Amino acid sequence: MVNTILKEADLFCPNSVRINFTIYHLIIVNLKERSGK
């Protein structure tokens, strides 16, 4: 799922945006895990 989003983002986004999106996704996952516990 995430890989597909990143591949689609590569079509119109530079690498810097992809890196920022990856960091953003990791933060969201981290917050979800914290709130779930």
Buried (B, 14 or more C-beta within 10 A) or exposed (E): EEEEEBEEBEEEBEEEEBEEBEEEEEEEEEEEEEEEE
